[in-house]
């Protein structure tokens, strides 16, 4: 007797395999047959869920970008001082990376790709706006000294975290909770008045 699987299980296997392979081999380096083989399904099954590989990568990208935004906003202490809000965002980013390192790397590899659709780009903007709003509010309170625009400040902060991840992946540093907290405090000192 054959075991009948829930169709959603197949979709989850497709998404899981896509995350792994798009991160390891890249979007262009992952043909549909390889993706199907990794997911343990036939290539035709993928086309039951997605018209093409671009639709698949966009769904995966939006899922993880929205998960990142959710992680950043969960427990956000709105009434806290700017420094504490900054540290919340910094440590939430670190927690996302710690919990979903493959997804973090996937997002980094694909955020500027030409195959991202408008909905995926909108998910990126919404995530950046969450951080940009905080930075603007901190500047309006007089807690940040910078003539840079809020999106430039977002890229400075986010880029600092990405740089640390790359150094850790290369084996040059360890991302301990203490290192992460201290690096967040150091970055805040560079921004703060």
C-alpha atoms as a printed R data frame, in Angstrom:
    type eleno elety resid chain resno      x      y       z
1   ATOM     1    CA   UNK     A     1  0.000  0.000   0.000
2   ATOM     2    CA   UNK     A     2  1.420  3.394  -1.009
3   ATOM     3    CA   UNK     A     3  1.646  6.153   1.532
4   ATOM     4    CA   UNK     A     4 -0.239  9.230   0.350
5   ATOM     5    CA   UNK     A     5  1.502 12.426   1.362
6   ATOM     6    CA   UNK     A     6 -0.200 15.721   1.984
7   ATOM     7    CA   UNK     A     7  0.457 17.936  -1.086
8   ATOM     8    CA   UNK     A     8  1.627 20.692   1.252
9   ATOM     9    CA   UNK     A     9  4.383 18.368   2.433
10  ATOM    10    CA   UNK     A    10  5.687 18.290  -1.134
11  ATOM    11    CA   UNK     A    11  5.596 22.056  -1.306
12  ATOM    12    CA   UNK     A    12  7.524 22.294   1.968
13  ATOM    13    CA   UNK     A    13 10.119 19.887   0.588
14  ATOM    14    CA   UNK     A    14 10.409 22.010  -2.561
15  ATOM    15    CA   UNK     A    15 10.894 25.179  -0.520
16  ATOM    16    CA   UNK     A    16 13.370 23.537   1.834
17  ATOM    17    CA   UNK     A    17 15.424 22.141  -1.044
18  ATOM    18    CA   UNK     A    18 15.251 25.457  -2.901
19  ATOM    19    CA   UNK     A    19 16.556 27.317   0.146
20  ATOM    20    CA   UNK     A    20 19.477 24.935   0.494
21  ATOM    21    CA   UNK     A    21 20.362 24.704  -3.208
22  ATOM    22    CA   UNK     A    22 19.812 28.377  -4.075
23  ATOM    23    CA   UNK     A    23 22.127 29.221  -1.168
24  ATOM    24    CA   UNK     A    24 24.780 26.615  -2.023
25  ATOM    25    CA   UNK     A    25 24.716 26.734  -5.829
26  ATOM    26    CA   UNK     A    26 22.897 29.971  -6.583
27  ATOM    27    CA   UNK     A    27 19.712 30.487  -8.530
28  ATOM    28    CA   UNK     A    28 21.290 30.030 -11.963
29  ATOM    29    CA   UNK     A    29 23.306 27.027 -10.779
30  ATOM    30    CA   UNK     A    30 20.238 25.094  -9.622
31  ATOM    31    CA   UNK     A    31 18.323 23.438 -12.461
32  ATOM    32    CA   UNK     A    32 14.772 22.246 -11.767
33  ATOM    33    CA   UNK     A    33 15.737 18.541 -12.128
34  ATOM    34    CA   UNK     A    34 18.375 18.930  -9.390
35  ATOM    35    CA   UNK     A    35 15.865 20.705  -7.183
36  ATOM    36    CA   UNK     A    36 13.282 17.971  -7.736
37  ATOM    37    CA   UNK     A    37 15.820 15.241  -6.995
38  ATOM    38    CA   UNK     A    38 16.885 16.949  -3.765
39  ATOM    39    CA   UNK     A    39 13.218 17.317  -2.726
40  ATOM    40    CA   UNK     A    40 12.544 13.656  -3.540
41  ATOM    41    CA   UNK     A    41  9.862 14.436  -6.120
42  ATOM    42    CA   UNK     A    42  9.482 14.478  -9.888
43  ATOM    43    CA   UNK     A    43 10.352 17.654 -11.769
44  ATOM    44    CA   UNK     A    44  6.766 17.915 -12.998
45  ATOM    45    CA   UNK     A    45  5.552 18.198  -9.400
46  ATOM    46    CA   UNK     A    46  7.381 21.510  -9.014
47  ATOM    47    CA   UNK     A    47  5.394 22.901 -11.941
48  ATOM    48    CA   UNK     A    48  2.158 22.032 -10.167
49  ATOM    49    CA   UNK     A    49  3.071 24.627  -7.553
50  ATOM    50    CA   UNK     A    50  5.129 27.133  -9.557
51  ATOM    51    CA   UNK     A    51  4.985 28.335 -13.164
52  ATOM    52    CA   UNK     A    52  8.775 28.642 -13.209
53  ATOM    53    CA   UNK     A    53 11.868 28.879 -11.061
54  ATOM    54    CA   UNK     A    54 11.496 32.677 -10.756
55  ATOM    55    CA   UNK     A    55  8.097 32.301  -9.114
56  ATOM    56    CA   UNK     A    56  9.592 29.782  -6.677
57  ATOM    57    CA   UNK     A    57 12.581 31.953  -5.709
58  ATOM    58    CA   UNK     A    58 10.290 34.951  -5.200
59  ATOM    59    CA   UNK     A    59  7.946 33.071  -2.883
60  ATOM    60    CA   UNK     A    60 10.921 31.807  -0.903
61  ATOM    61    CA   UNK     A    61 12.496 35.257  -0.785
62  ATOM    62    CA   UNK     A    62  9.303 36.945   0.439
63  ATOM    63    CA   UNK     A    63  8.742 34.264   3.067
64  ATOM    64    CA   UNK     A    64 12.184 34.783   4.602
65  ATOM    65    CA   UNK     A    65 12.208 38.566   4.215
66  ATOM    66    CA   UNK     A    66  8.860 38.723   6.030
67  ATOM    67    CA   UNK     A    67 10.206 36.336   8.687
68  ATOM    68    CA   UNK     A    68 13.155 38.701   9.189
69  ATOM    69    CA   UNK     A    69 10.805 41.695   9.540
70  ATOM    70    CA   UNK     A    70  8.687 39.731  12.016
71  ATOM    71    CA   UNK     A    71 11.804 38.835  14.033
72  ATOM    72    CA   UNK     A    72 12.937 42.464  14.144
73  ATOM    73    CA   UNK     A    73  9.543 43.733  15.290
74  ATOM    74    CA   UNK     A    74  8.723 40.994  17.824
75  ATOM    75    CA   UNK     A    75  9.044 42.369  21.331
76  ATOM    76    CA   UNK     A    76 10.067 45.803  20.029
77  ATOM    77    CA   UNK     A    77 10.101 48.006  23.149
78  ATOM    78    CA   UNK     A    78  8.534 51.147  21.644
79  ATOM    79    CA   UNK     A    79  8.792 53.206  24.848
80  ATOM    80    CA   UNK     A    80 12.455 52.377  25.458
81  ATOM    81    CA   UNK     A    81 15.384 54.743  24.974
82  ATOM    82    CA   UNK     A    82 16.882 54.935  21.482
83  ATOM    83    CA   UNK     A    83 19.995 53.020  22.550
84  ATOM    84    CA   UNK     A    84 17.854 50.131  23.854
85  ATOM    85    CA   UNK     A    85 15.729 50.132  20.698
86  ATOM    86    CA   UNK     A    86 18.886 49.985  18.591
87  ATOM    87    CA   UNK     A    87 20.241 47.093  20.647
88  ATOM    88    CA   UNK     A    88 16.894 45.300  20.322
89  ATOM    89    CA   UNK     A    89 17.073 45.545  16.506
90  ATOM    90    CA   UNK     A    90 20.760 44.556  16.450
91  ATOM    91    CA   UNK     A    91 20.255 41.512  18.683
92  ATOM    92    CA   UNK     A    92 17.058 40.523  16.827
93  ATOM    93    CA   UNK     A    93 19.100 40.504  13.620
94  ATOM    94    CA   UNK     A    94 21.710 38.357  15.376
95  ATOM    95    CA   UNK     A    95 19.002 35.994  16.639
96  ATOM    96    CA   UNK     A    96 17.574 35.645  13.127
97  ATOM    97    CA   UNK     A    97 21.026 34.773  11.799
98  ATOM    98    CA   UNK     A    98 21.638 32.344  14.662
99  ATOM    99    CA   UNK     A    99 18.309 30.596  14.160
100 ATOM   100    CA   UNK     A   100 18.196 30.703  10.329
101 ATOM   101    CA   UNK     A   101 21.764 31.050   9.010
102 ATOM   102    CA   UNK     A   102 20.925 29.497   5.665
103 ATOM   103    CA   UNK     A   103 17.954 31.831   5.182
104 ATOM   104    CA   UNK     A   104 20.098 34.850   6.130
105 ATOM   105    CA   UNK     A   105 22.688 33.858   3.539
106 ATOM   106    CA   UNK     A   106 19.957 33.207   0.952
107 ATOM   107    CA   UNK     A   107 18.554 36.706   1.488
108 ATOM   108    CA   UNK     A   108 22.011 38.233   1.185
109 ATOM   109    CA   UNK     A   109 22.756 36.364  -2.040
110 ATOM   110    CA   UNK     A   110 19.495 37.256  -3.738
111 ATOM   111    CA   UNK     A   111 18.416 40.719  -2.531
112 ATOM   112    CA   UNK     A   112 19.779 42.490  -5.619
113 ATOM   113    CA   UNK     A   113 18.899 39.847  -8.202
114 ATOM   114    CA   UNK     A   114 17.155 40.851 -11.431
115 ATOM   115    CA   UNK     A   115 14.611 38.029 -11.123
116 ATOM   116    CA   UNK     A   116 13.041 39.449  -7.949
117 ATOM   117    CA   UNK     A   117  9.534 40.692  -8.678
118 ATOM   118    CA   UNK     A   118  7.881 43.845  -7.349
119 ATOM   119    CA   UNK     A   119  6.329 42.021  -4.380
120 ATOM   120    CA   UNK     A   120  9.767 40.757  -3.303
121 ATOM   121    CA   UNK     A   121 11.283 44.222  -3.669
122 ATOM   122    CA   UNK     A   122  8.390 45.615  -1.630
123 ATOM   123    CA   UNK     A   123  9.124 43.073   1.147
124 ATOM   124    CA   UNK     A   124 12.720 44.312   1.196
125 ATOM   125    CA   UNK     A   125 11.619 47.945   1.388
126 ATOM   126    CA   UNK     A   126  9.169 47.201   4.211
127 ATOM   127    CA   UNK     A   127 11.913 45.525   6.238
128 ATOM   128    CA   UNK     A   128 14.305 48.435   5.638
129 ATOM   129    CA   UNK     A   129 11.572 50.941   6.515
130 ATOM   130    CA   UNK     A   130 11.137 49.327   9.931
131 ATOM   131    CA   UNK     A   131 14.769 50.111  10.754
132 ATOM   132    CA   UNK     A   132 14.741 53.455   8.916
133 ATOM   133    CA   UNK     A   133 11.729 54.606  10.940
134 ATOM   134    CA   UNK     A   134 13.558 53.875  14.175
135 ATOM   135    CA   UNK     A   135 16.647 55.749  12.956
136 ATOM   136    CA   UNK     A   136 14.577 58.778  11.890
137 ATOM   137    CA   UNK     A   137 12.800 58.851  15.251
138 ATOM   138    CA   UNK     A   138 16.132 58.616  17.073
139 ATOM   139    CA   UNK     A   139 17.502 61.467  14.947
140 ATOM   140    CA   UNK     A   140 14.380 63.566  15.627
141 ATOM   141    CA   UNK     A   141 14.888 63.041  19.362
142 ATOM   142    CA   UNK     A   142 18.466 64.225  18.956
143 ATOM   143    CA   UNK     A   143 19.921 60.816  19.836
144 ATOM   144    CA   UNK     A   144 21.725 60.255  16.512
145 ATOM   145    CA   UNK     A   145 24.210 62.600  14.919
146 ATOM   146    CA   UNK     A   146 24.425 62.098  11.197
147 ATOM   147    CA   UNK     A   147 23.558 63.950   8.050
148 ATOM   148    CA   UNK     A   148 23.077 60.663   6.217
149 ATOM   149    CA   UNK     A   149 19.578 59.745   5.127
150 ATOM   150    CA   UNK     A   150 17.818 57.014   7.064
151 ATOM   151    CA   UNK     A   151 18.284 54.415   4.304
152 ATOM   152    CA   UNK     A   152 22.001 55.194   4.161
153 ATOM   153    CA   UNK     A   153 22.134 54.663   7.921
154 ATOM   154    CA   UNK     A   154 20.242 51.382   7.507
155 ATOM   155    CA   UNK     A   155 22.832 50.192   4.994
156 ATOM   156    CA   UNK     A   156 25.658 51.256   7.321
157 ATOM   157    CA   UNK     A   157 24.183 49.327  10.268
158 ATOM   158    CA   UNK     A   158 23.050 46.294   8.307
159 ATOM   159    CA   UNK     A   159 26.311 46.198   6.369
160 ATOM   160    CA   UNK     A   160 28.228 46.148   9.641
161 ATOM   161    CA   UNK     A   161 26.312 43.070  10.729
162 ATOM   162    CA   UNK     A   162 26.794 41.356   7.357
163 ATOM   163    CA   UNK     A   163 30.516 42.093   7.555
164 ATOM   164    CA   UNK     A   164 30.704 40.413  10.955
165 ATOM   165    CA   UNK     A   165 28.854 37.372   9.615
166 ATOM   166    CA   UNK     A   166 31.325 37.101   6.732
167 ATOM   167    CA   UNK     A   167 34.281 37.352   9.117
168 ATOM   168    CA   UNK     A   168 32.739 34.643  11.317
169 ATOM   169    CA   UNK     A   169 32.050 32.379   8.334
170 ATOM   170    CA   UNK     A   170 35.679 32.806   7.313
171 ATOM   171    CA   UNK     A   171 36.783 31.697  10.779
172 ATOM   172    CA   UNK     A   172 38.316 35.052  11.716
173 ATOM   173    CA   UNK     A   173 35.974 35.911  14.587
174 ATOM   174    CA   UNK     A   174 33.377 34.176  16.753
175 ATOM   175    CA   UNK     A   175 29.889 35.596  17.039
176 ATOM   176    CA   UNK     A   176 29.345 35.050  20.729
177 ATOM   177    CA   UNK     A   177 26.460 36.820  22.486
178 ATOM   178    CA   UNK     A   178 29.025 39.069  24.187
179 ATOM   179    CA   UNK     A   179 30.746 39.933  20.887
180 ATOM   180    CA   UNK     A   180 27.407 40.689  19.264
181 ATOM   181    CA   UNK     A   181 26.213 42.886  22.120
182 ATOM   182    CA   UNK     A   182 29.524 44.744  22.333
183 ATOM   183    CA   UNK     A   183 29.603 45.306  18.577
184 ATOM   184    CA   UNK     A   184 26.050 46.676  18.728
185 ATOM   185    CA   UNK     A   185 27.077 49.033  21.540
186 ATOM   186    CA   UNK     A   186 30.138 50.136  19.567
187 ATOM   187    CA   UNK     A   187 28.063 50.880  16.492
188 ATOM   188    CA   UNK     A   188 25.534 52.779  18.614
189 ATOM   189    CA   UNK     A   189 28.369 54.913  20.060
190 ATOM   190    CA   UNK     A   190 29.433 55.784  16.506
191 ATOM   191    CA   UNK     A   191 25.892 56.966  15.720
192 ATOM   192    CA   UNK     A   192 24.895 58.547  19.024
193 ATOM   193    CA   UNK     A   193 25.372 62.143  20.123
